Amino acid sequence: MPSASSSTAKPSPIDKVAPGIKIAIQMSPEPRPQDLAFARQMGVEYAVVWTDAAHASPEYYASRKKLFEDNGLKIFALGNSDVHNQEALVLGGPGQAAKIEEYKRHIQALGKAGIPYTTYAHMPNGIWSTERELTRGGASARAFDQSKGGVGRWRDKIFTLPQTNDREYSVEEIWDNFAFFIRQAAKVAEDEGVMIGIHPADPPISPLGGVPRLFSTLDDYKRAFEIADSPNVGVCLCVGCWLEGGKRIWGADVFEAIQYFCEQKRLFKVHFRNVHQPLPHFVETFIDDGYQDMYQVMKAMQIGGFRGIAIPDHIPQMADDPRLGTAFTIGYMKALLRRAQEEVR
């Protein structure tokens, strides 16, 4: 197989992005005027939006781009939940070919609309949680306690143990299905100038429910890069997921991961969040309240020359308005970024 860096002979799409870390906000593709004002008032210039198959067209994507730009924001990332965390893509079978074509149309629509990036997750049985727990000040937060088993969810589907899908799968089956998918997706992404960032497994436990969950170790990413052999296939680094597993599971700490992905020019997007401790039991807490000093994460991104976007993610519920937690987190991130820029420069 080619080495992980063999695709560096091709121009990296991240080099076309303006230098510097960009703090972004996740928003509805159909924002209200007050939502747009909220983003502008925080000094945010970039947005992340998600839609579904019913709206996956070049015309709709372009209309979202224009709407946001008319209001002083740039859409850096647009995701399609109907081609994300999909059993057909991960497990193969009769629906795989059609779902791959659907994914390719999503990439083509992004390219035609001039939107540079999309996140992809390769989890066949959803994001796993147990009942919500309280973090600082009694704020409700997502949690996962491995001793309780929990459930996996993606959109309206729920997965339960012991077997989450139709049967047990081997790790090589899942890798073969990934290879069949990503080689086709990468070709279209290169043609369209679109970056694909692969999200880690959440939580990074493999196998789970009888199915291997790729992207639970750094070596998984290295193997995926070799398979894709494309500079357009990179990483959506969820810092929270990396902290959930820690070096014990991932085989590298979050700083080693940031350095490696930046050197490879494959770090496209960062989910900037914290947890109170690693597995087997974690609670997602405020970014200044977990076991990781998030300034050191921001500083590592600055040292690495990261030029993609960083967003708040899975914010604990603050008081009675979800915008409060977003405002707190983005304000804190902006302060960390300014300090990192001053120190590293």
N, C-alpha and C positions, 0 to 999 in steps of 0.2 A: 504494500500500500504506500501511497505517497506520504511524505511527512506532513505534520500539521501546518508547517509553514510553506509548503510547496505552492499554495495558491497565492503567496505574496508576490509571485512574478506578475500577477494581474494587479491592476490598480485597486487599492482598497477604497470602497465607497465612503468610509468614514473620513477619508482625507478631503472629501468635497464639502464636509460640514465645517462651518466656521469654528476656529479654535475656542476652547473654553468650555467649562461645565455649564450646562443650561438647566436651571431648575424649572420644572414643568408642573402643570396641574392636570389632573384627570377630570374630564368634564363630560357631560352628555353631548351627543352630536346634535341635539336639539336644545341648545342652551336658552335660558330666559335672559332678558336684558340685564337683570340683576346678577345673574351668574357671570356674565361677561364683565360687568362692572367690578364684581368681587375680584376676579383674576387681575384685572388692570390695576385695581387699587393696591394689591399686594406687590405690584411690580413684576408680575410674571409675564413672560413674553411667549411661552411655548405651552402647547396643550396636547393631551393624549385623549383620544376618544375611541369608543367601542361601538360597533353596530352588529348587524346580523345578516343572514343570507338574503333576507327580503330587501335589504338596502345595498347589497354588494354590487354596485355598478360604477363605472367611471363617472357618470353624470352626478350621482349622489355624492361620491367622494369629492369631486371637484366643487360641488355646491357647498359642502362643509368647509372646504379649504377657503373658498371665497368669503363665506359668512364670517369665519373667524378672523381672516385677514382684514376684512372691513371694520373689525372691532379691535384691531391692534394686537392680534394673536396669531401665531403660526402653528399649524398642526404638524408636529414632528412624527407622531405615531398614530396609526389607525388600525385597530384590531377588529377581527370578525369572529365572534364567539362560536359561529357554526363550523369553523374550520380550526378550532382550538380545543385541545383536550378531547379529541374525537376517537372513539373506539375503532372506527373503520380505518383510520390512518395508522393507529398503533398496532392493532391486532390483525389487520389484513382481512381477507375474506371477500365475499362477493360485492360489498359496498366500497371497497378500497379505491378502485379505479375512478369511480364517479366522484368520490370525495377529493381525490388528488386533483381532478379536473376543476372542481369547485375552488380548491385552494389556489390553483394556478390563475383562475379568473380573478380572484381577490388580488393577487400580486399584480396582474396586468392592469386592473382598475387603479391600484395605487400608483403605478408608473404613469399611466395616462393622466392622472389627476395631479401628479407632481408631489406626492406624499412619500417621503423617503424611507419609512421604517414601519415594520409590524412585528409584534411579539407572537411567538409560537410556543405552546406547551404540549408535551408529548406524554400526558398522563391519561391512561385508559380508564381510570376509575376515580377521577376527580381529586379535589383538594380535601384533605382529611382534617376533621376537627372533632373535639368532644364539646360538652356544654361550655358556654361562655363563662369566663371567670372575671373577677374584679382585679383591676390594677390600681395604680395610684389614685387616691381620692375617691375610690369607689367607681371608677370608670369601667364600663363593660368592655371586655376585649375577647377576641378569638383566642382559644386555647386548644392544646392537644395533649392528652395524657395517654401514653401508649398502653398503660395497664388497663385502661377502660375500653380499648378497641376503637371506639368512635365510628363515624360514618364518613364516607366520601361523597362530595356533591359537585356536580357541574350543571349549572342552570337548573332545570326542573328534574334532574335525575339524581337518585340517591343510591349509593353502593354500600353494601354491608358485608361483614365477614361471616363465614370463613372464605367463601369463594365469590369474588365480586363480578366476574364475567362468565362467559359460557363454559370455560374449562381452564385448566392450568396451562401456562405457556412457558416455554424455555426462553432463556435469555437470548440465545442465538436467533430464535424466531422473531423476537422483538427487534433485534438489530437488523435482521434481513428486511423487515417491514419498514424500518426507519430508512434504510439505505434506498429502498425502492421509491420511497416518497421524496426524500430530501434531494436526491440527484435530479429529479425532475423539477422540483421547486426551485433549486439553486440555479438551474439553467434559465428559468423564466426570470428569476430575481436579477440575474446578471443582465439579461436583455433589457429589463425595465429600469435598472438602476435603483432597486429596492433592497434594503437591508432586512434580514430576518434574524431576530434575536431569540435564542432558545432559552426559555425559562426553566429554572431548576424544578425538580420534583418537590412538592410541598405536602407533607413533610418528606425529607430525603430518606425514606425507608424503602428498601428493595430486597426481596419481593414483598408485595402487599396484596392480599386477597388472591394469591396464586398467580400474580402477574409481575414480572420484573418491571421496575419503574426506572427507566434510564434517566440520566442526568441527576444522579445521586452521589457522584464522585467527580473529582476533577478529571480523572482518567476517562470517564464517560464522555466529557466534552472533547478531550483530545482525540478520542476515537471518532467522534461525530465529525470533527473538522477534517480528519483524514478521509472519511467517507465522502463528505460533501465536496471537498477539494475546491472550495469557492470562497473568495474574500467577502462575499455577500451573506454568508452564514456565520453568525456570531452569537453573542450572548446578551440576554436580558438578565443581568446579575441581580437576583433578589438577595440583598444583604441579610434579610430576615431568615430566608431559607438556609443560607450558609451558616448563620449563627445557630439555627435550630440543630444542625448536624455537628458543627464545629470541626476541628481538624481530625478528630477521631473517626468521623464518618466520611468526610469529604476527602481526606488525605492531604489537605492543605488548608491553612487558615484563610480568612477572607482577604488578608493583605497579600498573601502569595497569589491568590486567585486574581485579584485586581492587577497585580504586576504582570502576571502571565497574559491575561486577556488584553491588557493595554499593549504589551510588547507585540502580540500577535495582530494588533489592530482589529480586534474582534469584540471589544466592549462597546456596545451601542446604546444601552439603556441600563439604568440602575434603579431598583426599588429600594428606597432608603428607609429601612425600618429596623427595629430592635426587638429583642425578646429578653425575658428575665433570666433564662438559663437554657442550656441545650437539652436535647432529648435525653431521657424518655418523656419529659413533661415540660412544656414551655407555655408561656403566656405572652402574647404580643402586647408590648407596653409602649409608652411614649418614648420618643427617640432619645430623650435625656434621662431615661429611667431604667434602662436595661443593663445587661452585663457587659455590653460593648461600649467603649468610648467612641461615639460616632464622629467626633472631631478627627480622630485618627483615621477613620474610614474616608472622610472627605479629603483629608490631607493626602492619603495614598492615591486617591483619584486624581488630585491635582498634580502630584509628583509624576504619575503615570501618563499625564497628558491627555486624560479623558476629555473628549469633546462632544459626547452625546448628551442625553437628558437624564436627570435624576428626579424621581417623583416620590411624594409621600405615598404610603401603601398600607392598607389594613390598619387604619388609625383607630385607636380606642374611642369609644363614644364619649365625647366631652359635653356635659350638660345636656341640653335638649335640641341642639342644632348641629348637624354633622359638619357644617362649615367652620365651627369653632375649632375643632381638632385640625382641620386642614390649615386654617390660618396660623394656629400655633406652630404646626410642623413646618410649614413653608417659611415662616419668620425665623424659626430656629435654624433651618437649613441655610437660609440666606446669610445669617450671621456666621455659621461655620464656614461657608464658602468664602466669605470676605476675609476671614482670618486665615484660611488656608492659602488664598491668593497672596495675601501680604507676606506670610511666612515663607512660602515656597519661592516666590519671586525674589 
